[in-house]
Amino acid sequence: MSLFRADVDNLIRINLNTLTYENIDKVVRQGIESTISAVLPLGFTASFSGSYVDVRNGRTDIVIQDIPRTLYTLQITHHYKWLSHSLSGTYTDHNSSFAETVDKIFVFNYHFNLKLPYGKPHFQVSLFGSVYNATDAGYIYRNVWPKPRRWAEGGIRITF
């Protein structure tokens, strides 16, 4: 577990409504981060981490919006000989000032890697694939910058 605090002078940030830069004279950023992980039987590992960040104007003590406030990450991984796959979920509270924001949900991604027995000892061939936003969560920070719905990618990797 980690506790942190930073006193920041002259924080420059972009105002997403006007697309101009703003200067905040004094900012206090403080919070806590922690991770717990376990190695489980049959090749499984699991971890959960979380962060809470409180960012305030140092002069007015008002919370500064549009800076992520709460973040969680959950990951479960399985390794067996030549196959590995994982499911990871991320939860972000953007502390948004925008009414259209839908962000307090877990967005899950699935990844796999399959090592093939070709090319050894000179190179390694593997197949990989990922499914992003696997549950097709309707995650939105700003409508003008939409997050993709579910999508997948895959391919062949050759490592020398």
Steps between C-alpha positions, in 0.01 A plus 500: 500500500625847415389840619602802298475877497626756252478876528498626142568857389352621170305196383431544130196312374280518197142624522321245282203732439703789360812303395719754675764452765437613858745561780408407856741677732513249789379139496512231768492143369484222756374146524554134560590201280500133585530163326427150617599198293503126538654204322228239485508127417496365143693791346264782600598837640265775612551861599291797601630854529336825585584868515323798647627844400376825653602803291405839642564862426750597769351847544125421500505133616255415217536161331635536145276309261598300191799341672438130574412450866444127552664221300476123543666222302414131524703235318482121481767318300551135414828351373539140387811394308456671160167675565426812701187705522372775723190697581553851630247759606548871556263732685556876480310783663613799293343746745347645188336838458324377183138383524543234230774312689423133574822380662439324831495150351757226448628464144643151442762386250597141417844406362655167398836385371569154355863406439543263206778238486655645183838664455669396821776574598548790254161670524160463665166506318183579691139586433343780700161656533311752706139599551474854630193619691394135507166570670424783254466750785357839403800693632494872415719782626407758236263449207745685274768234580303175511661187636478199269243232564616136500781432251754227440843458351729208444803389311823307477809612689849385405769574758869467408 
